[in-house]
Amino acid sequence: MDHTPRALFAMISAGLEDEVLSSNTPWYCVSCYACTTRCPQNIPITDIMYTLKEMAIRAGRYDHPHAAKFSETFIGFVEQRGRSFEAGLATRYHLFHHPQQVIKLGIMGVGMLRRNRLPLRPKSIRQIDQLQAILAEAKALAAKEVEA
Ligand code: SF4
């Protein structure tokens, strides 16, 4: 991300519209709602990220190809486990797409581990097979729509 979500919101407050709309940060938001559910001020961060993407598209600023790769990595975890796994998401994405940043990421991860803010093991939802069946059906329906 060009800016952390916190920095992006400070930029919005400062009226830095051009910089905000050019930032790739909203494009890395995978709508996991982790920030929204944890925000002590009840700020709908995920919805605001969507709004920023929409504004950027209208302004013709949506050329962030790495964001699609990040989103694919996120979707891979959701398909396997039914939920995101932050440590795995960041590690897998960087290993495949930005290996030179893995050390920097590791240092940040150690800090988060020390503060107990980063689970080390992924958890799956119960009855993951049911979710996978729903996703398979959704993909089949989408493929039919593309063919039609
Ligand atoms: S919804 Fe998830 S990915 Fe998007 S900003 Fe919040 S924590 Fe990050």
Backbone and ligand atoms as CSV (ligand in chain L), in Angstrom:
chain,resi,resn,atom,element,x,y,z
A,1,MET,N,N,0.831,-1.199,0.000
A,1,MET,CA,C,0.000,0.000,0.000
A,1,MET,C,C,0.866,1.250,0.000
A,2,ASP,N,N,0.466,2.236,-0.814
A,2,ASP,CA,C,1.183,3.514,-0.792
A,2,ASP,C,C,1.083,4.176,0.584
A,3,HIS,N,N,-0.074,4.078,1.194
A,3,HIS,CA,C,-0.314,4.710,2.494
A,3,HIS,C,C,-1.073,3.718,3.375
A,4,THR,N,N,-0.820,3.779,4.664
A,4,THR,CA,C,-1.634,2.956,5.558
A,4,THR,C,C,-3.045,3.540,5.559
A,5,PRO,N,N,-4.052,2.744,5.907
A,5,PRO,CA,C,-5.396,3.316,5.974
A,5,PRO,C,C,-5.453,4.544,6.896
A,6,ARG,N,N,-4.712,4.486,7.998
A,6,ARG,CA,C,-4.700,5.634,8.922
A,6,ARG,C,C,-4.167,6.891,8.222
A,7,ALA,N,N,-3.067,6.723,7.465
A,7,ALA,CA,C,-2.484,7.865,6.744
A,7,ALA,C,C,-3.454,8.367,5.675
A,8,LEU,N,N,-4.126,7.425,5.023
A,8,LEU,CA,C,-5.069,7.812,3.970
A,8,LEU,C,C,-6.208,8.656,4.551
A,9,PHE,N,N,-6.686,8.252,5.719
A,9,PHE,CA,C,-7.777,9.014,6.328
A,9,PHE,C,C,-7.295,10.393,6.775
A,10,ALA,N,N,-6.048,10.491,7.193
A,10,ALA,CA,C,-5.482,11.803,7.544
A,10,ALA,C,C,-5.390,12.668,6.287
A,11,MET,N,N,-5.043,12.047,5.171
A,11,MET,CA,C,-4.969,12.789,3.902
A,11,MET,C,C,-6.356,13.277,3.481
A,12,ILE,N,N,-7.371,12.449,3.711
A,12,ILE,CA,C,-8.744,12.869,3.394
A,12,ILE,C,C,-9.102,14.084,4.246
A,13,SER,N,N,-8.785,14.016,5.537
A,13,SER,CA,C,-9.078,15.137,6.437
A,13,SER,C,C,-8.364,16.398,6.009
A,14,ALA,N,N,-7.155,16.220,5.451
A,14,ALA,CA,C,-6.367,17.377,5.021
A,14,ALA,C,C,-6.793,17.885,3.639
A,15,GLY,N,N,-7.768,17.203,3.020
A,15,GLY,CA,C,-8.262,17.650,1.718
A,15,GLY,C,C,-7.334,17.361,0.555
A,16,LEU,N,N,-6.482,16.338,0.695
A,16,LEU,CA,C,-5.526,16.007,-0.368
A,16,LEU,C,C,-6.178,15.081,-1.398
A,17,GLU,N,N,-7.191,15.576,-2.082
A,17,GLU,CA,C,-7.994,14.737,-2.973
A,17,GLU,C,C,-7.162,14.047,-4.062
A,18,ASP,N,N,-6.299,14.804,-4.721
A,18,ASP,CA,C,-5.493,14.208,-5.798
A,18,ASP,C,C,-4.653,13.049,-5.283
A,19,GLU,N,N,-3.974,13.269,-4.166
A,19,GLU,CA,C,-3.102,12.230,-3.604
A,19,GLU,C,C,-3.929,11.020,-3.159
A,20,VAL,N,N,-5.081,11.301,-2.573
A,20,VAL,CA,C,-5.931,10.199,-2.097
A,20,VAL,C,C,-6.411,9.352,-3.268
A,21,LEU,N,N,-6.877,10.004,-4.326
A,21,LEU,CA,C,-7.403,9.252,-5.468
A,21,LEU,C,C,-6.310,8.553,-6.262
A,22,SER,N,N,-5.079,9.028,-6.144
A,22,SER,CA,C,-3.966,8.374,-6.840
A,22,SER,C,C,-3.376,7.229,-6.021
A,23,SER,N,N,-3.692,7.182,-4.743
A,23,SER,CA,C,-3.110,6.164,-3.865
A,23,SER,C,C,-3.606,4.774,-4.253
A,24,ASN,N,N,-2.715,3.785,-4.148
A,24,ASN,CA,C,-3.161,2.418,-4.442
A,24,ASN,C,C,-3.809,1.762,-3.228
A,25,THR,N,N,-3.805,2.439,-2.099
A,25,THR,CA,C,-4.286,1.822,-0.855
A,25,THR,C,C,-5.695,1.237,-0.963
A,26,PRO,N,N,-6.690,1.998,-1.448
A,26,PRO,CA,C,-8.032,1.396,-1.519
A,26,PRO,C,C,-8.072,0.148,-2.388
A,27,TRP,N,N,-7.180,0.060,-3.378
A,27,TRP,CA,C,-7.185,-1.077,-4.299
A,27,TRP,C,C,-6.622,-2.326,-3.650
A,28,TYR,N,N,-5.936,-2.183,-2.535
A,28,TYR,CA,C,-5.456,-3.352,-1.809
A,28,TYR,C,C,-6.455,-3.789,-0.744
A,29,CYS,N,N,-7.507,-3.015,-0.574
A,29,CYS,CA,C,-8.542,-3.406,0.385
A,29,CYS,C,C,-9.326,-4.566,-0.209
A,30,VAL,N,N,-9.362,-5.692,0.514
A,30,VAL,CA,C,-10.048,-6.873,-0.003
A,30,VAL,C,C,-11.395,-7.078,0.684
A,31,SER,N,N,-11.867,-6.014,1.339
A,31,SER,CA,C,-13.195,-6.052,1.961
A,31,SER,C,C,-13.335,-7.160,3.002
A,32,CYS,N,N,-12.306,-7.340,3.806
A,32,CYS,CA,C,-12.407,-8.363,4.847
A,32,CYS,C,C,-13.169,-7.837,6.076
A,33,TYR,N,N,-13.367,-6.550,6.154
A,33,TYR,CA,C,-14.110,-5.887,7.234
A,33,TYR,C,C,-13.422,-5.985,8.599
A,34,ALA,N,N,-12.163,-6.453,8.629
A,34,ALA,CA,C,-11.455,-6.552,9.915
A,34,ALA,C,C,-11.348,-5.176,10.573
A,35,CYS,N,N,-11.021,-4.156,9.781
A,35,CYS,CA,C,-10.862,-2.812,10.360
A,35,CYS,C,C,-12.206,-2.264,10.830
A,36,THR,N,N,-13.236,-2.479,10.049
A,36,THR,CA,C,-14.560,-1.944,10.398
A,36,THR,C,C,-15.062,-2.573,11.693
A,37,THR,N,N,-14.873,-3.884,11.837
A,37,THR,CA,C,-15.377,-4.538,13.051
A,37,THR,C,C,-14.539,-4.179,14.278
A,38,ARG,N,N,-13.289,-3.772,14.054
A,38,ARG,CA,C,-12.414,-3.456,15.196
A,38,ARG,C,C,-12.348,-1.975,15.509
A,39,CYS,N,N,-12.867,-1.126,14.638
A,39,CYS,CA,C,-12.692,0.320,14.821
A,39,CYS,C,C,-13.440,0.812,16.057
A,40,PRO,N,N,-12.739,1.407,17.029
A,40,PRO,CA,C,-13.419,1.879,18.242
A,40,PRO,C,C,-14.336,3.076,17.983
A,41,GLN,N,N,-14.158,3.735,16.841
A,41,GLN,CA,C,-14.999,4.898,16.503
A,41,GLN,C,C,-16.141,4.516,15.555
A,42,ASN,N,N,-16.267,3.228,15.273
A,42,ASN,CA,C,-17.320,2.739,14.353
A,42,ASN,C,C,-17.283,3.414,12.990
A,43,ILE,N,N,-16.097,3.662,12.500
A,43,ILE,CA,C,-15.960,4.256,11.158
A,43,ILE,C,C,-16.115,3.136,10.120
A,44,PRO,N,N,-16.989,3.322,9.139
A,44,PRO,CA,C,-17.188,2.273,8.112
A,44,PRO,C,C,-16.044,2.284,7.092
A,45,ILE,N,N,-14.875,1.887,7.544
A,45,ILE,CA,C,-13.657,2.015,6.736
A,45,ILE,C,C,-13.785,1.269,5.403
A,46,THR,N,N,-14.299,0.051,5.462
A,46,THR,CA,C,-14.409,-0.740,4.233
A,46,THR,C,C,-15.283,-0.020,3.209
A,47,ASP,N,N,-16.417,0.507,3.673
A,47,ASP,CA,C,-17.323,1.213,2.743
A,47,ASP,C,C,-16.652,2.457,2.167
A,48,ILE,N,N,-15.858,3.115,2.986
A,48,ILE,CA,C,-15.157,4.315,2.503
A,48,ILE,C,C,-14.122,3.910,1.447
A,49,MET,N,N,-13.471,2.772,1.666
A,49,MET,CA,C,-12.516,2.281,0.656
A,49,MET,C,C,-13.232,2.048,-0.668
A,50,TYR,N,N,-14.418,1.466,-0.597
A,50,TYR,CA,C,-15.201,1.262,-1.830
A,50,TYR,C,C,-15.513,2.591,-2.502
A,51,THR,N,N,-15.913,3.560,-1.693
A,51,THR,CA,C,-16.261,4.876,-2.241
A,51,THR,C,C,-15.048,5.504,-2.921
A,52,LEU,N,N,-13.881,5.351,-2.295
A,52,LEU,CA,C,-12.668,5.913,-2.889
A,52,LEU,C,C,-12.341,5.232,-4.215
A,53,LYS,N,N,-12.567,3.912,-4.286
A,53,LYS,CA,C,-12.333,3.211,-5.558
A,53,LYS,C,C,-13.275,3.756,-6.633
A,54,GLU,N,N,-14.520,3.930,-6.242
A,54,GLU,CA,C,-15.507,4.446,-7.201
A,54,GLU,C,C,-15.106,5.846,-7.674
A,55,MET,N,N,-14.683,6.696,-6.728
A,55,MET,CA,C,-14.262,8.053,-7.091
A,55,MET,C,C,-13.036,8.014,-8.006
A,56,ALA,N,N,-12.111,7.083,-7.711
A,56,ALA,CA,C,-10.896,6.988,-8.528
A,56,ALA,C,C,-11.238,6.536,-9.943
A,57,ILE,N,N,-12.193,5.592,-10.049
A,57,ILE,CA,C,-12.608,5.127,-11.386
A,57,ILE,C,C,-13.212,6.302,-12.155
A,58,ARG,N,N,-14.088,7.064,-11.483
A,58,ARG,CA,C,-14.709,8.214,-12.166
A,58,ARG,C,C,-13.651,9.232,-12.612
A,59,ALA,N,N,-12.612,9.359,-11.797
A,59,ALA,CA,C,-11.556,10.314,-12.134
A,59,ALA,C,C,-10.518,9.699,-13.080
A,60,GLY,N,N,-10.733,8.417,-13.465
A,60,GLY,CA,C,-9.819,7.752,-14.395
A,60,GLY,C,C,-8.500,7.345,-13.776
A,61,ARG,N,N,-8.503,7.062,-12.470
A,61,ARG,CA,C,-7.248,6.672,-11.803
A,61,ARG,C,C,-7.403,5.309,-11.145
A,62,TYR,N,N,-7.303,4.281,-11.903
A,62,TYR,CA,C,-7.477,2.955,-11.310
A,62,TYR,C,C,-6.489,1.957,-11.885
A,63,ASP,N,N,-5.304,2.417,-12.264
A,63,ASP,CA,C,-4.324,1.534,-12.868
A,63,ASP,C,C,-3.369,0.982,-11.800
A,64,HIS,N,N,-3.832,-0.004,-11.049
A,64,HIS,CA,C,-3.010,-0.587,-9.987
A,64,HIS,C,C,-2.990,-2.102,-10.159
A,65,PRO,N,N,-2.201,-2.618,-11.110
A,65,PRO,CA,C,-2.245,-4.053,-11.428
A,65,PRO,C,C,-1.885,-4.967,-10.265
A,66,HIS,N,N,-1.030,-4.512,-9.343
A,66,HIS,CA,C,-0.659,-5.397,-8.233
A,66,HIS,C,C,-1.831,-5.647,-7.296
A,67,ALA,N,N,-2.755,-4.702,-7.260
A,67,ALA,CA,C,-3.907,-4.867,-6.373
A,67,ALA,C,C,-4.712,-6.098,-6.761
A,68,ALA,N,N,-4.806,-6.359,-8.065
A,68,ALA,CA,C,-5.555,-7.542,-8.516
A,68,ALA,C,C,-4.869,-8.817,-8.010
A,69,LYS,N,N,-3.528,-8.837,-8.017
A,69,LYS,CA,C,-2.789,-10.004,-7.526
A,69,LYS,C,C,-3.024,-10.188,-6.028
A,70,PHE,N,N,-3.047,-9.077,-5.322
A,70,PHE,CA,C,-3.288,-9.138,-3.885
A,70,PHE,C,C,-4.681,-9.714,-3.620
A,71,SER,N,N,-5.636,-9.229,-4.387
A,71,SER,CA,C,-7.008,-9.703,-4.234
A,71,SER,C,C,-7.103,-11.202,-4.530
A,72,GLU,N,N,-6.377,-11.658,-5.558
A,72,GLU,CA,C,-6.386,-13.090,-5.895
A,72,GLU,C,C,-5.833,-13.914,-4.729
A,73,THR,N,N,-4.770,-13.410,-4.102
A,73,THR,CA,C,-4.181,-14.129,-2.963
A,73,THR,C,C,-5.194,-14.226,-1.823
A,74,PHE,N,N,-5.891,-13.117,-1.567
A,74,PHE,CA,C,-6.920,-13.102,-0.524
A,74,PHE,C,C,-8.014,-14.129,-0.835
A,75,ILE,N,N,-8.465,-14.118,-2.078
A,75,ILE,CA,C,-9.543,-15.028,-2.468
A,75,ILE,C,C,-9.100,-16.484,-2.308
A,76,GLY,N,N,-7.816,-16.749,-2.587
A,76,GLY,CA,C,-7.291,-18.102,-2.404
A,76,GLY,C,C,-7.471,-18.573,-0.966
A,77,PHE,N,N,-7.175,-17.706,0.003
A,77,PHE,CA,C,-7.354,-18.086,1.411
A,77,PHE,C,C,-8.819,-18.298,1.740
A,78,VAL,N,N,-9.668,-17.423,1.234
A,78,VAL,CA,C,-11.106,-17.551,1.522
A,78,VAL,C,C,-11.629,-18.864,0.940
A,79,GLU,N,N,-11.161,-19.217,-0.239
A,79,GLU,CA,C,-11.631,-20.465,-0.842
A,79,GLU,C,C,-11.125,-21.684,-0.072
A,80,GLN,N,N,-9.912,-21.588,0.471
A,80,GLN,CA,C,-9.349,-22.738,1.199
A,80,GLN,C,C,-9.905,-22.855,2.608
A,81,ARG,N,N,-10.098,-21.682,3.273
A,81,ARG,CA,C,-10.407,-21.725,4.697
A,81,ARG,C,C,-11.683,-20.998,5.110
A,82,GLY,N,N,-12.245,-20.244,4.185
A,82,GLY,CA,C,-13.480,-19.539,4.519
A,82,GLY,C,C,-13.242,-18.208,5.188
A,83,ARG,N,N,-12.000,-17.840,5.351
A,83,ARG,CA,C,-11.678,-16.549,5.967
A,83,ARG,C,C,-10.253,-16.153,5.601
A,84,SER,N,N,-9.954,-14.909,5.870
A,84,SER,CA,C,-8.617,-14.422,5.580
A,84,SER,C,C,-7.642,-14.866,6.675
A,85,PHE,N,N,-6.385,-14.898,6.329
A,85,PHE,CA,C,-5.322,-15.194,7.293
A,85,PHE,C,C,-4.230,-14.169,7.017
A,86,GLU,N,N,-4.198,-13.128,7.860
A,86,GLU,CA,C,-3.397,-11.953,7.537
A,86,GLU,C,C,-1.915,-12.264,7.328
A,87,ALA,N,N,-1.340,-13.062,8.233
A,87,ALA,CA,C,0.100,-13.359,8.112
A,87,ALA,C,C,0.377,-14.109,6.813
A,88,GLY,N,N,-0.468,-15.069,6.515
A,88,GLY,CA,C,-0.284,-15.858,5.298
A,88,GLY,C,C,-0.528,-15.030,4.055
A,89,LEU,N,N,-1.516,-14.154,4.120
A,89,LEU,CA,C,-1.850,-13.306,2.970
A,89,LEU,C,C,-0.665,-12.419,2.608
A,90,ALA,N,N,-0.131,-11.741,3.605
A,90,ALA,CA,C,0.993,-10.835,3.353
A,90,ALA,C,C,2.223,-11.611,2.890
A,91,THR,N,N,2.493,-12.747,3.538
A,91,THR,CA,C,3.688,-13.516,3.183
A,91,THR,C,C,3.581,-14.088,1.771
A,92,ARG,N,N,2.452,-14.719,1.470
A,92,ARG,CA,C,2.293,-15.349,0.149
A,92,ARG,C,C,2.342,-14.301,-0.959
A,93,TYR,N,N,1.632,-13.190,-0.736
A,93,TYR,CA,C,1.600,-12.148,-1.768
A,93,TYR,C,C,3.006,-11.617,-2.036
A,94,HIS,N,N,3.755,-11.324,-0.979
A,94,HIS,CA,C,5.083,-10.746,-1.171
A,94,HIS,C,C,6.069,-11.755,-1.741
A,95,LEU,N,N,5.975,-12.997,-1.300
A,95,LEU,CA,C,6.887,-14.011,-1.853
A,95,LEU,C,C,6.719,-14.142,-3.356
A,96,PHE,N,N,5.473,-14.119,-3.826
A,96,PHE,CA,C,5.222,-14.311,-5.258
A,96,PHE,C,C,5.388,-13.043,-6.075
A,97,HIS,N,N,5.086,-11.889,-5.475
A,97,HIS,CA,C,5.042,-10.671,-6.284
A,97,HIS,C,C,6.083,-9.613,-5.908
A,98,HIS,N,N,6.512,-9.600,-4.646
A,98,HIS,CA,C,7.516,-8.607,-4.216
A,98,HIS,C,C,8.511,-9.257,-3.263
A,99,PRO,N,N,9.262,-10.272,-3.720
A,99,PRO,CA,C,10.153,-10.982,-2.791
A,99,PRO,C,C,11.183,-10.077,-2.127
A,100,GLN,N,N,11.537,-8.977,-2.796
A,100,GLN,CA,C,12.530,-8.081,-2.209
A,100,GLN,C,C,12.014,-7.375,-0.951
A,101,GLN,N,N,10.717,-7.414,-0.729
A,101,GLN,CA,C,10.152,-6.726,0.445
A,101,GLN,C,C,9.882,-7.670,1.610
A,102,VAL,N,N,10.250,-8.942,1.463
A,102,VAL,CA,C,9.910,-9.910,2.500
A,102,VAL,C,C,10.596,-9.580,3.830
A,103,ILE,N,N,11.845,-9.112,3.780
A,103,ILE,CA,C,12.560,-8.803,5.031
A,103,ILE,C,C,11.870,-7.653,5.768
A,104,LYS,N,N,11.531,-6.618,5.016
A,104,LYS,CA,C,10.829,-5.470,5.625
A,104,LYS,C,C,9.506,-5.928,6.245
A,105,LEU,N,N,8.832,-6.785,5.521
A,105,LEU,CA,C,7.555,-7.305,5.996
A,105,LEU,C,C,7.754,-8.136,7.268
A,106,GLY,N,N,8.839,-8.936,7.283
A,106,GLY,CA,C,9.130,-9.770,8.444
A,106,GLY,C,C,9.357,-8.931,9.691
A,107,ILE,N,N,10.051,-7.815,9.526
A,107,ILE,CA,C,10.312,-6.934,10.678
A,107,ILE,C,C,8.989,-6.382,11.216
A,108,MET,N,N,8.116,-5.979,10.304
A,108,MET,CA,C,6.813,-5.466,10.734
A,108,MET,C,C,6.018,-6.584,11.415
A,109,GLY,N,N,6.101,-7.791,10.844
A,109,GLY,CA,C,5.356,-8.920,11.408
A,109,GLY,C,C,5.807,-9.242,12.827
A,110,VAL,N,N,7.116,-9.157,13.077
A,110,VAL,CA,C,7.635,-9.445,14.423
A,110,VAL,C,C,7.051,-8.443,15.419
A,111,GLY,N,N,6.981,-7.179,14.997
A,111,GLY,CA,C,6.396,-6.148,15.875
A,111,GLY,C,C,4.944,-6.459,16.194
A,112,MET,N,N,4.197,-6.902,15.193
A,112,MET,CA,C,2.785,-7.224,15.413
A,112,MET,C,C,2.633,-8.468,16.285
A,113,LEU,N,N,3.553,-9.431,16.094
A,113,LEU,CA,C,3.509,-10.642,16.923
A,113,LEU,C,C,3.746,-10.301,18.388
A,114,ARG,N,N,4.711,-9.406,18.617
A,114,ARG,CA,C,5.022,-9.015,19.994
A,114,ARG,C,C,3.816,-8.381,20.679
A,115,ARG,N,N,3.028,-7.655,19.887
A,115,ARG,CA,C,1.832,-7.006,20.450
A,115,ARG,C,C,0.609,-7.925,20.380
A,116,ASN,N,N,0.859,-9.175,20.001
A,116,ASN,CA,C,-0.217,-10.160,19.939
A,116,ASN,C,C,-1.320,-9.766,18.959
A,117,ARG,N,N,-0.927,-9.146,17.861
A,117,ARG,CA,C,-1.918,-8.683,16.892
A,117,ARG,C,C,-1.871,-9.465,15.586
A,118,LEU,N,N,-1.138,-10.574,15.605
A,118,LEU,CA,C,-1.004,-11.329,14.358
A,118,LEU,C,C,-1.039,-12.823,14.656
A,119,PRO,N,N,-2.177,-13.455,14.451
A,119,PRO,CA,C,-2.220,-14.906,14.675
A,119,PRO,C,C,-1.270,-15.622,13.734
A,120,LEU,N,N,-0.566,-16.628,14.260
A,120,LEU,CA,C,0.418,-17.342,13.441
A,120,LEU,C,C,-0.178,-18.492,12.644
A,121,ARG,N,N,-1.308,-18.983,13.107
A,121,ARG,CA,C,-1.895,-20.142,12.435
A,121,ARG,C,C,-3.229,-19.768,11.806
A,122,PRO,N,N,-3.454,-20.232,10.602
A,122,PRO,CA,C,-4.755,-19.954,9.981
A,122,PRO,C,C,-5.853,-20.803,10.617
A,123,LYS,N,N,-7.038,-20.264,10.647
A,123,LYS,CA,C,-8.180,-21.045,11.145
A,123,LYS,C,C,-9.183,-21.177,10.008
A,124,SER,N,N,-9.810,-22.299,9.969
A,124,SER,CA,C,-10.856,-22.501,8.969
A,124,SER,C,C,-12.218,-22.360,9.633
A,125,ILE,N,N,-13.185,-21.969,8.852
A,125,ILE,CA,C,-14.550,-21.941,9.378
A,125,ILE,C,C,-15.050,-23.381,9.466
A,126,ARG,N,N,-16.105,-23.571,10.246
A,126,ARG,CA,C,-16.711,-24.902,10.286
A,126,ARG,C,C,-17.415,-25.165,8.962
A,127,GLN,N,N,-17.508,-26.380,8.598
A,127,GLN,CA,C,-18.204,-26.825,7.381
A,127,GLN,C,C,-17.718,-26.075,6.138
A,128,ILE,N,N,-16.394,-26.008,6.025
A,128,ILE,CA,C,-15.784,-25.336,4.874
A,128,ILE,C,C,-16.229,-25.983,3.568
A,129,ASP,N,N,-16.536,-27.290,3.620
A,129,ASP,CA,C,-16.969,-27.972,2.395
A,129,ASP,C,C,-18.245,-27.350,1.830
A,130,GLN,N,N,-19.117,-26.853,2.733
A,130,GLN,CA,C,-20.358,-26.232,2.256
A,130,GLN,C,C,-20.071,-24.909,1.544
A,131,LEU,N,N,-19.151,-24.126,2.134
A,131,LEU,CA,C,-18.784,-22.867,1.472
A,131,LEU,C,C,-18.146,-23.160,0.114
A,132,GLN,N,N,-17.275,-24.166,0.091
A,132,GLN,CA,C,-16.611,-24.481,-1.182
A,132,GLN,C,C,-17.618,-24.930,-2.244
A,133,ALA,N,N,-18.646,-25.634,-1.819
A,133,ALA,CA,C,-19.689,-26.053,-2.779
A,133,ALA,C,C,-20.436,-24.818,-3.299
A,134,ILE,N,N,-20.715,-23.855,-2.422
A,134,ILE,CA,C,-21.403,-22.620,-2.837
A,134,ILE,C,C,-20.521,-21.850,-3.829
A,135,LEU,N,N,-19.231,-21.753,-3.507
A,135,LEU,CA,C,-18.320,-21.015,-4.390
A,135,LEU,C,C,-18.202,-21.701,-5.755
A,136,ALA,N,N,-18.157,-23.035,-5.730
A,136,ALA,CA,C,-18.072,-23.768,-7.001
A,136,ALA,C,C,-19.318,-23.515,-7.842
A,137,GLU,N,N,-20.482,-23.502,-7.187
A,137,GLU,CA,C,-21.731,-23.250,-7.908
A,137,GLU,C,C,-21.739,-21.824,-8.463
A,138,ALA,N,N,-21.274,-20.866,-7.642
A,138,ALA,CA,C,-21.233,-19.464,-8.092
A,138,ALA,C,C,-20.311,-19.318,-9.306
A,139,LYS,N,N,-19.182,-20.021,-9.271
A,139,LYS,CA,C,-18.252,-19.953,-10.421
A,139,LYS,C,C,-18.886,-20.555,-11.663
A,140,ALA,N,N,-19.586,-21.660,-11.478
A,140,ALA,CA,C,-20.242,-22.306,-12.623
A,140,ALA,C,C,-21.295,-21.369,-13.216
A,141,LEU,N,N,-22.069,-20.702,-12.349
A,141,LEU,CA,C,-23.097,-19.763,-12.841
A,141,LEU,C,C,-22.449,-18.592,-13.575
A,142,ALA,N,N,-21.328,-18.085,-13.004
A,142,ALA,CA,C,-20.648,-16.958,-13.639
A,142,ALA,C,C,-20.104,-17.364,-15.013
A,143,ALA,N,N,-19.570,-18.596,-15.089
A,143,ALA,CA,C,-19.040,-19.066,-16.371
A,143,ALA,C,C,-20.148,-19.164,-17.408
A,144,LYS,N,N,-21.341,-19.631,-16.973
A,144,LYS,CA,C,-22.476,-19.718,-17.905
A,144,LYS,C,C,-22.868,-18.341,-18.403
A,145,GLU,N,N,-22.855,-17.366,-17.474
A,145,GLU,CA,C,-23.215,-15.983,-17.876
A,145,GLU,C,C,-22.237,-15.442,-18.904
A,146,VAL,N,N,-20.958,-15.761,-18.719
A,146,VAL,CA,C,-19.951,-15.280,-19.667
A,146,VAL,C,C,-20.188,-15.896,-21.055
A,147,GLU,N,N,-20.555,-17.192,-21.047
A,147,GLU,CA,C,-20.811,-17.884,-22.326
A,147,GLU,C,C,-22.033,-17.324,-23.057
A,148,ALA,N,N,-23.050,-16.927,-22.264
A,148,ALA,CA,C,-24.329,-16.466,-22.870
A,148,ALA,C,C,-24.194,-15.117,-23.573
L,1,SF4,S1,S,-11.525,-4.065,4.995
L,1,SF4,FE1,FE,-9.754,-5.390,5.399
L,1,SF4,S2,S,-8.415,-5.041,3.652
L,1,SF4,FE2,FE,-9.893,-3.357,3.635
L,1,SF4,S3,S,-8.876,-1.701,4.784
L,1,SF4,FE3,FE,-10.085,-2.887,6.252
L,1,SF4,S4,S,-8.651,-4.398,7.109
L,1,SF4,FE4,FE,-7.739,-3.592,5.233
